């Protein structure tokens, strides 16, 4: 995967030339949850731009935790405002066997009954009463791994996927691996501003918020204000905490290139990462060709 620095500043040239200073981690491919917008496939590319020394790692838009799991920090605070999602992570930390039981029970129901009918029953149960157990299984069995939420009522609307879900044995191995990688993490249901206000000098905050051009139907159909995030990042920088922000880069969608106006004086470096094809767009186009749907993720750094 190619990394391209687009601002030719001395600091960037120094980082590229002095590779001994780059943080290096191996790719980590074993997903616990399927979640659109997950950075796990190229998380090691993002982490290469992280500081070598991090006191506490913060991730206030946790999602499926792809960067968190790949980094496997010794000390971290991971949060999200979507409560059923955070309850999955809290269960991983405090009762991983419960997580395994949730998945195995629903997998067995699907194996013994009609796959689509059982999926729809589980989805209906979640929509009637949002809960982590149903959300966990839906994320692994829905079409394309794209958990879509109707903005009108927050109901999940994604149909059943064509793939067969992984076995409980395979899922259990993932639970055990993720539990080892997140042993030093505190998980909390919290708004990003509150979480980021805890970061201090020596800490790193990695932000992966909903993307303005592609993810309005995701993340529990919750609203998101980018200006609030920029203000929180500015406050972190003033306290000496470093911030890395993944945000819309360039998306070739027909002839449209996405761009976002950035606040002055906040970010020191800008990097483009080639993310490949858009899974959300694949869902929306119902399997049509995606040659013109290459996504470039923008990584902005305050340091």
N, C-alpha and C positions, 0 to 999 in steps of 0.2 A: 504494500500500500504506500502511495507516494505522499510525502508531506511537503508542502510548498509554503515558504515564508514569502509573504507578499509585500511587506514593508522592509525596505533595504536599510535597516538601521545598524549601527555598530554592535549593539547588544545582541541582535539576532545573528549577525555574522559570527560573533564570538561563540554563541551557543552551538551553531552548526559546526564550527571549526574545531572546538574543543569537545570532542565526543566523550572524553573521559568524565565530563561533568554531567552527562545525560543520565537520567534514571532509567534503568533497564529492568523490565519484568517480562516473563514469558507469557504468551497468549494463554488465556484460560477459556476454554470452549464449552464447558459443561454448564448450561443454563439451568437455574432452578425454576424460574418463571419465564414464560414467553410474554414479551411486552413490546409493543411497537415503539420505535425510537431507541431501543436498547443499544448501548454503545459497546456491548461486550465483545463483538467481533473485532473491533479495532481499539479496544480500551488500552492495550499496551502502547499504541501510538500516542494516545492522549497522555498517558502516564509518563512517557518519555520527556514531556515538557514540564512535569512537576518538579518542585525543589527536591534536592537530595535529602534534606532534613525537614521533617514535618513533626511538629509537636503533637497536635491533634488534627485529624482529618475530618472535615465536615462535608456531608453530602445532603443538602436540604431538599432536593427533588429526587428522591431515591429511586422510584420506579422499580425496575427489576434488578437494580444494583450491579450492573455489569462492570462499571469502573471500580466500585467498592470491592467486589469479589476478586477482580484481577489484581488490584493493589494489595489486598489482604493486609491492611494497616494494623499495627499493634494497638493503636488507640484511635477510636473514631466515634463520631456522633452522626448517625444517619437518620433522616426524618423525611416525612411526607405529610401533606395535609389530608390525604385519602386514607381514612381510618381502616377499612377492610384490608387494604394493602399492607399497612404498617402492622396490623395484627398478624399477618402471615410471618413477617420478619421477627416479630416479638415471640411468636410460637417457635420459630426456628431456634432462637436463642435459649428459651426457657424450657421448651418441651418438644424437641425434635421428633420424638416418637409419635406425638399427636399429629404432627404434620404428615408423617408417613401413613398414619391410620386414616386421616382425611382422604388422602389420595387413593389409597388401596380400596376403601369402601366404595367410592364412586367409580373407580376403574372396574371393579367387579360387577357393579350394576350395569355398566355399559357392555361388559363382556357377555353377560347373561341375557341381556335384552336387546331391543332394537337400538342401534347406536344413536341415530338422530333423535329418536323419541326420548331416550334417557337424557341426552344432552339438553334437550328442550325442557325437560322436567327440572334438571339442575339449574338451568338458567332462570326458569320461572321461580324457583325457590329463592335464588339470589335476589331477583327483582322484587319479590314480596318482602324480603327481609335481608338486606345486604349483610354478608358475612364472609369471613376469610376462607372458610373451608370450600364453599362453592366457587368463590373467585379463583382460588388456587387451581382447581380442576378445569375451570373454564379457560383460564389463561393457557393451559397446556393442550386443550382440545378444540378451541375455537378456530375458525377459518383464518389461516395465515398468521395466527398468533396476534391478531389485531383486535383487542378488546375495545369495542366501540360503545359509547354511552350516548343515549338520546339526551340532547340538551334540555328538552321539555321536562323530563322527569328523572333523568339519571339512570334509566333502565339500560341494561346491556342489550344490544341489538344484534350482535354478531352471530351468524349461523354456525352450525357444526362444521369442523374442518374435515377434509377428505382423508387426512392421515390417521393412522392408528396411534393412539396415545402410547407412550412408553410404558413398560411394565412396572409394577410396584417395586420390583427388585432394582431396576435401573434408576427409578426415582429415589429410592432409599440411598443409593450410593451418592447421588447428587446432594441429598440432604446432609449426609455425613461430611462430604467435602466442603459444602458451604458453611456448615457449622464450624469446621476447623478454621476456615478462612475469615470468619466473622466473630471469633471468640472475644476479641477486644472491642467490639462495637456496641454502643448503646443505641437502641432504636426508639424513636418517639414520634407520636402523631402531633405535628406542630407546623404552623405557618412558617414559610421560609424566612421571613423577617425576624421572627423570634429566634429561630435556630442560628441564623447568621450573626445576630447580636452577641452570641456567646463566644465567637471567634476572637482570638487575641494574637498578639505578635508571636510569630513562630508557627502559627496554625495555617492550614491550607483549606480553603473552601472551594469545592468543585460544584458548579451549578449546571444542571442539564434541564432547563425549564421546558414547558410546552412550546413548540415552535409556531410562530405566528402564521406561517404560510401552509402548514400541513396538518396540525394536530388539534384543531378546534373541537373535534368530535371525541377526543380522548381524555384521559385523566379524570374520569368520573364526571365529565361534562362541567368541570369547575372553571370559573373564570380566572384569568391571569392577567396581571398588569405589569408590562415590561418596565415601565418607568419606576415602579416601586422596587423592582429588582436592581435597577441601575443605582438607585439611591442607597440600597443596602450594601451594594458592592463598594460604593464610594466610602461609606462609613467603615467597612472592613479595612479598606486600604488606609484610611486615616488612623486606625488603631494598630496598623502594622501587620495585619493578617493578609496573606496572599490569596488571590481569587483567580480561578480558571473558569471560564464560561464557555460552554458549548451553545452555539446559537445558529440560526439559519445562515447558511453561507450562500452558495450559488446552486440553484436547482434548475436544470434545463427542462422546463415543462413547456413544450412547444417552443416559443421564442422568448419566454419570460425568464429573466434572471432575478432571483429574489435578493433584496438588499434591505438593510435596516440602518437607520441613522443612529450613530453611537455618540454618547456624551463625550465632550472634550476633557482631556486630562485624566482619564480614568485608566485606560488600557495602554500598556507599553509594547505589547507584541500582538500580532495577528497571524494565525496559521490556518491554512486550508487543508483538510483531510478528505481524501476521496472515500466516500461511504458506499459506493456502488449504486445498486438500484433501490428505489423506494418501495419498501414492503407495503406501506399504506397506499401508494399509488397503484401497486399491483392489485390490491383488493378493490380499489375504486374502479379500475379498468377491466376487472373481471377476466384477468389472464391475457389481455392484449399485450402486444410487444412493448417493451420498455426501453428501447434503444435511446430515446430522447429524454429519459427520466433519471439521468445520473445526478446524484446528490453530492454536493461538497459541503461538509460540515465545517463551520468556522469556530476556531478555538481562540478566545481572547484572553490575554494574561495581563494582570495588573503589575507584573514584575518583569 
